[in-house]
Amino acid sequence: MKLPVGLSGRFQKPGQTHYFRFSAQENAVTRFDVQSQQQGFAVDSVLQVLDAGGKRLAASDDGYFTKDARLYFRAPATGEYVVALRDLNRRAGARFVYHLQAEPSG
């Protein structure tokens, strides 16, 4: 995905994790912001950033006063990364809708 971007999705089956690939320059900060419960939906979001080999580099659960996750990620090197989004309890259904906003920050 090319930043900035907004992506919407829904967890249709229990246990799903959605993955989105992005590129970042060394020391660039990217802000990831999930909106679900703020919009009246049910996702209790968890975000993770993984390197190209699948190693977890950063993670975030709840934001300030909300179950919607927010994460600021500083890239340790120029390259490809993956942001992973899932529901904390791995639930799914018609109300498990989210919007993920990703943009350069700072």
C-alpha positions as CSV (number, residue, x, y, z in Angstrom):
1,M,0.0,0.0,0.0
2,K,1.2,3.5,-0.7
3,L,0.9,6.0,2.1
4,P,-1.2,7.9,3.0
5,V,-4.0,5.4,2.7
6,G,-7.3,4.5,4.3
7,L,-8.5,0.9,4.2
8,S,-11.8,-0.6,5.3
9,G,-12.5,-4.2,6.1
10,R,-14.5,-6.7,8.1
11,F,-13.5,-9.9,9.9
12,Q,-15.8,-12.5,8.4
13,K,-14.4,-15.6,10.1
14,P,-13.2,-16.0,13.7
15,G,-9.4,-15.9,14.0
16,Q,-8.7,-13.8,11.0
17,T,-5.8,-11.4,10.8
18,H,-5.6,-8.9,7.9
19,Y,-2.1,-8.1,6.6
20,F,-1.1,-5.0,4.6
21,R,2.4,-4.5,3.1
22,F,4.0,-1.0,3.1
23,S,7.4,0.5,2.3
24,A,9.3,2.9,4.6
25,Q,12.6,4.8,4.6
26,E,15.0,4.4,7.5
27,N,13.9,6.5,10.5
28,A,10.6,7.4,8.9
29,V,7.7,7.4,11.3
30,T,4.3,6.0,10.2
31,R,1.1,6.4,12.1
32,F,-1.5,3.6,12.1
33,D,-4.9,4.4,13.4
34,V,-7.9,2.0,13.6
35,Q,-11.5,3.2,13.9
36,S,-14.1,0.7,14.8
37,Q,-15.6,1.1,18.2
38,Q,-15.4,4.9,17.8
39,Q,-17.8,4.4,14.9
40,G,-20.2,2.0,16.8
41,F,-18.7,-1.3,15.5
42,A,-17.3,-4.2,17.5
43,V,-13.6,-4.7,16.7
44,D,-11.3,-4.5,19.7
45,S,-8.2,-4.0,17.5
46,V,-4.6,-5.1,17.9
47,L,-1.9,-3.8,15.5
48,Q,1.5,-5.3,14.9
49,V,4.3,-4.2,12.5
50,L,6.4,-7.1,11.1
51,D,9.6,-7.0,9.1
52,A,9.9,-8.9,5.8
53,G,10.9,-12.1,7.7
54,G,7.8,-12.0,10.0
55,K,9.6,-10.7,13.1
56,R,7.5,-8.5,15.3
57,L,8.9,-5.0,15.5
58,A,6.1,-3.1,17.2
59,A,2.6,-3.7,18.6
60,S,-0.3,-1.7,20.0
61,D,-3.6,-2.6,21.6
62,D,-5.9,0.1,23.0
63,G,-5.7,3.8,22.2
64,Y,-6.4,6.6,24.7
65,F,-9.9,6.0,26.1
66,T,-10.9,3.6,23.3
67,K,-10.4,0.0,22.3
68,D,-9.3,1.2,18.9
69,A,-5.5,0.8,18.4
70,R,-3.1,3.5,17.4
71,L,0.6,2.8,16.6
72,Y,3.5,5.0,15.7
73,F,6.2,3.0,14.0
74,R,9.8,4.2,13.3
75,A,11.4,2.1,10.5
76,P,14.8,0.8,11.6
77,A,15.9,0.5,8.0
78,T,14.7,1.3,4.5
79,G,12.6,-1.6,3.2
80,E,9.3,-3.5,3.2
81,Y,7.2,-4.0,6.3
82,V,3.8,-5.5,7.1
83,V,1.1,-4.2,9.4
84,A,-1.1,-6.9,10.9
85,L,-4.6,-6.1,12.2
86,R,-6.8,-8.5,14.2
87,D,-9.6,-8.5,16.8
88,L,-8.2,-9.0,20.4
89,N,-10.5,-11.9,21.0
90,R,-10.4,-13.2,17.4
91,R,-14.1,-12.6,16.9
92,A,-15.9,-12.0,13.6
93,G,-19.3,-11.1,12.1
94,A,-21.4,-8.4,10.6
95,R,-20.4,-5.8,13.3
96,F,-16.6,-6.5,13.1
97,V,-15.9,-3.7,10.6
98,Y,-12.9,-1.4,10.8
99,H,-11.1,1.4,9.0
100,L,-7.3,1.5,9.1
101,Q,-5.7,4.9,8.4
102,A,-1.9,4.8,7.6
103,E,0.1,8.0,7.0
104,P,3.6,9.4,7.4
105,S,3.9,11.2,10.8
106,G,6.3,13.6,12.5
